[in-house]
Amino acid sequence: MFVREILALEPGQLADCQTSFKADDPMFAGHFPGNPLVPGVILTEALAQTAGIAAASGFAVGAQPLFLLSAIRGMKFHRAAHPGEAIYLRAEKLAQVDELLQFAVRATVRGAVVAEGQLVLSIATAGQEPIATAE
């Protein structure tokens, strides 16, 4: 999990969370020497996790389904986020059609927008599991 803290929650609709990354995190080894920054894919995953927290909170405890990231729409990265910075994450549900949930997402650092866009989560059906990656 990249989300470190849940700051606010409106069940099924909205989640405000926070994260940060330590300078000695292995992802910074080559990203970039002398000027480490949080990779966009990591910011996107943290925002997807925030959307998943918002979505899951709309279900009864113990009945939360598994959510899969199904689409990334219009994700833009406005500035870099660096190790040690508090990154605030927000996901707000825009729409739901059957098993698809669309969220507006935004990451900010000290009030400045770092990344924003829309993410679509799908509710996994029985027997459907996330794609595993080799380490």
N, C-alpha and C positions, 0 to 999 in steps of 0.2 A: 504494500500500500504506500502510495506517495502522499496521501492526505494524512496530516499529522493531528489536526484538530477540527472538530465541527463547531462552528461559531453560532450558527442559527439554522433553524430547520422549519420549513412549512411542509408538513407531511404530504408527499406525493407531488409537490409543486416546486419547491425551492430549497437549495442548500447553499450556505455560505461556509466555506472551510478555509483552512490555512495550511501551508506547508513551507518548508525551507530545506536546504540541502547543505551538508557540511563540505568544506573545501577539500577534504581528503577523500570524498566519495570517488570511487574508481571511474565514474563516467566523465570526470573532469580531466583525466590523464591526457587525453588528446583533443579536448574540446574547450578551449583552445589554449595551448601553452602560453603563459604570461597574461592571458585574459580569459579565464574560465567563464563559461556561460552555460546555463541550463539548456540542454537540447530541446528543440521544439517538440519532438516526439514525446519527451518526458512531460512537458507542460500539457500537451494534449491528453496524455494518459491521466494526469492528475485531474484535469477537467472532466474527463470521462468518468473517473471514480467519483467525483463530486456529483455528477449527474446521476450516477448509480445510487449514491446515498439518498439523493432527493427522491428518486423513483422508488427505491425499496422502502422508504419510510411511509409510503402510502399503503403498504400491506400490513396485515397483522403480524406480530412477532412470531417467528417460526414458519411463516407462510411466504416469506419473501422469495420470489423466483430469482434465477440467475439471469443477469443482464449481459448482453454482448454488444460491443461497439459495432454498429452496422454501417455508419456513414459519417464522414467528416465533410462539412460543407462550409466553404468560405472562410476557413481558418486563416487568420492573419496574425503575423508577429510584428508588433510595432516597435519593440525595443528589447534588449537583452535582459534576462534575469541572471543574477550572479549568486554564487555560493554565499550563504550567510544572510541573504535577504529574506524577509518575511514576504511570502507570496500569498495573496488573498485570492481565493477561487470562488466563483459563483456560477451556479447552474440553475436556470429557471425554465420550467416546462412551458413550451409554446403550444404543443398539440400532441394528441395521441390518436392513432388510427389502428384499431385492433391491437396487435402485439408490438407496434412501433411507437416509440416515444421520442419526440423531438425537443431538444433543449437549446436555448441560447446560453453560451458559456463565455466567461470573461475571467482573465487573470490580471491582477494589478499588483504593483509594487510601489509603496508610498504614494498611492493615489493615481499613478500613471498606468495606463493600459499597456500590458505586456503582450497579451494574446487575446483574441476573441474570434468567435465564429458560432457555428451550430453543429451539434452532434446528434446523431440518431442512435438510440439504443433499441435493441429488440429483446423481447422476453424469450429466453431459450425454451424450446419445447422438450418434452421428455426424450432422453437419449441424445440430445444435442449438447455437445460440450465445446468449450473454447478450444481453439487450435493451439496445441502445445508447440513450443519452439525448443530446439536443441540448445543446450548451454555450452 
